[in-house]
Amino acid sequence: MKLSVVMPVYNEINTIAEIIRRVEDVDIPKEIIIVDDCSIDGSREYLVELEKKRGNRKDDIKIFFHEKNKGKGAAIRTAFKHITGEAVVIQDADLEYDPFEYKKLLKPIIDGKADVVYGSRLIGGETHRVLFFWHSVGNKILTLLSNMLTNINLSDMETGFKVFKAEVLRDIEIKSDRFGFEPEITAKIAKKKWRIYETSVSYYGRDYSQGKKISWKDGIAALLHIIRFRFFD
């Protein structure tokens, strides 16, 4: 099964080279689709040079550039237009999620049990960094509300580590430009009654001094998105 690795990038100059190396090292058939969302820290220039160095070898790594910053959801939407794999994983470029767990995430799909797999940071005994209490509370509240309105029982709706059959994404139109992608895709998958599985994943979270971008404002926006995509979309 060929995997399309969708990688949204915004100001990740300290990690972009390492995350690409780690993804390339995973021993499965794959393509990497990178969308730079108008980075201003040197990430964009790094990717331009990478594209030049690769020359005609563009079948396994495809790089696209936004001319203005639009948000993570918009970058993912751009990448989805170019997938050729049978399954799709979203891989943040900040090293919080480990590409070597792709096989674990893909197993329920390969076994024919799942259409979508969420990599939960909150179940199982996988390694995770201990960080912010209020982030944890906010995540649990958003997951609870999402579960109530979609009638599914996820432990970690806001996880950035999700794998989809490609046909699932062809059946869904993504509208959110920023971090509203997570509640939107969850609501739409639930409405379509695709089979969702969860598996535990490791999580190596960053703090704000290391470039973490999501804030309480994004939490409020996610709350509004949960309501919007349940009742008004």
N, C-alpha and C positions, 0 to 999 in steps of 0.2 A: 504494500500500500504506500503510494507516494504521499508525502506530507508537505503541505505548503506552510512555511513558517512566516507569519505576518509580524513584522517588527516596526511599530511606530517609534520614531525617534524625535526627541526635542531636547536639545542641550545635554547630550550624554557623552561629551568628548572624553571623559575619564573612564568610560566603560565600553564604548562602542566597539573598539577593536577586539577586546576580550570576549564580549558576548558573541560577536560574529565567529570568532575562533572556536568557541565552545559549541555553538550550533553546528558548525562545519564538522566538528569532531564526532558528532552523534552518528552512529553507524546505521542509518536508515536512508532509503531513497527520499530525497527532499529537494525543495527549492526554497530560497530565502527571498522574501519580498519586503524590502526596506522602504519606508516612506519618511523622509525628513520633513518635519512640520515647520520649516523656516527657522532652523536653529541659528543662534547668534554666538555660540561659544566655540566654534571651530568644528563642530560635528559635521556640518554641511560641507565644509571644505575637505574634511577627511573623506567623506563619501564620494565627493567629486573625484578626488585623486584615486580612490579605490576603483571607481568605475573606469578611469583612464588606464590604470594598470592592468585591469582584467581584459581590456580590449574587446575581442569578439567572444570571449568566454562569459556570456551573459545568460546562459540557459539555467544556471543554478543559483545565481544571485541577480535579482532585478532591483534597481534603485530608482526611486521617484522622488521628486522634490516639489513641495508646496511653495508658492511664491509669497504667501503670507501665512502667519500662524493661524490655524483653524481649530486645533484641538485634537486630542487623541482619537475621538470617535471619527472625525473627518479623515484622519490619516488611515485608520482601519478601513473605512469605507473606500478610500482610494485603492488600498491594497487588495481588497476583495474583488475588484474588477479584473485583477490579473492572475488570480489563482488558477493553477492547472492540476493540483493534487486532488486525490480522492478524500483527503482529510485536511483540516486546517487548524493550526494552533496559533494563538496569540502569544508572542514572546516579547515582553517589555525589554528595553535595552539597558536596564539599570542593574542587572545581576541579582535582582530580588528572587527570581525564579530560575531553577536549574534545568537547562536543556536536557541533561542526562535522564530526566524523568519522563521524557516523551513516550518511551515504550510503555511505561506504567499507565500513562494517560490514554494511550491508544488501545490498550488491551481490551477494554469493554466494547469498543467499536469493532476491532478485528474479530472478536468472538461473536459478533452479531447480536450483542445484548443492548447496545446503546447507540443513540444518534448523536448525543452530546455528552461530554464528560467535563465536570468542573473539578479543578484541583483545589481541594479545601485545605486551608491553613489551620483549621480548627478541629479536625478529626484525626485519629490515629496518633502515632508517637513520633512523627517526623521532626527533624530539627527545625527550630524557628527562633529567630531573634526576639527577645523580649523588648518591646518598645512602649508606645504610648497607651495609657489606660483609657483615655477618652476616645481615642481612635477605635479601640476595641469595643467600647460601649456603643459608639455610633454605628460601627459595622453590624453589631448584633441587632440594633434597633432597625436598621435598614433591611437586613435580611429577614427579620421577623415580619415587618410590614409587607415586604415583597411576597413572602410566603403566604400571608393572610389573603392577599389580593389575587394571587395566582393559583392558590390551593396546591402548592407543591411544598416540599419539606427540605430545602437546602440548608446547609450549615454555614455557607460562606458565599452569598450571592455576589459580593463585591470582589471576589478573587480575580486577579488579572490573568490567571492561567486556565484557559478554557480551550477545549478541542471540539471541533464540529465535523460531522460529515459535510462534504462540500455541498451536497444537495440541500442541506438544511439552510445554508446561507443563500443559496439561489432562490429560496422560497420566502426570504425576508428582506424588506427594505429598511435599511438603517438610516435614521434621521438625526440622531444626536451628534453634535460636533465635539463635545468635551467628554467628561467622565460619565455622562448620562448613558453612555454605551452599555454599561453593565446592567442596570435595571431595565433598559429598553430591550436588549437581546433576551434577557431572562423572561420578561413578560410575553414577548412574541413567540419564543420557543414553547412556553407553557400554553399559549392560546392555540398553537398548531399541534399540541399534544405529541411533540417529539419525545422520545425516551431519553431521560436525563439520568446519568449516573454521577456519583462523586467518588473521588479517591483522595487519600491524604497526600500532600506534597510538602516538601521543605520550603521554608521561607526565610530569606536573608534580608530583612527589611532595612531600609535606610532611614536616617533622621534628616531633618531639614538642612543641617550643615553639610550633608552629603548629596544634596540636590533633590530631596523628596518634594513633590510639587502639589499633591492633593492637600486641601485644607478644609476647614469647617464650612466654607462657602460651597465647596463641591458636595459636602454632605447634605446641605440644605437643597441644593439643586437635584441631587439624587432622589431625595424625598419627593420633590415635585414631579420628577420623571416617573417614579413608581406609580403615582396617582394618574399622571397623564396617560401613560401607555397601557394602563389597565382600563380606564374609563373613556378616554377622549381620542384615542388614535384609531 
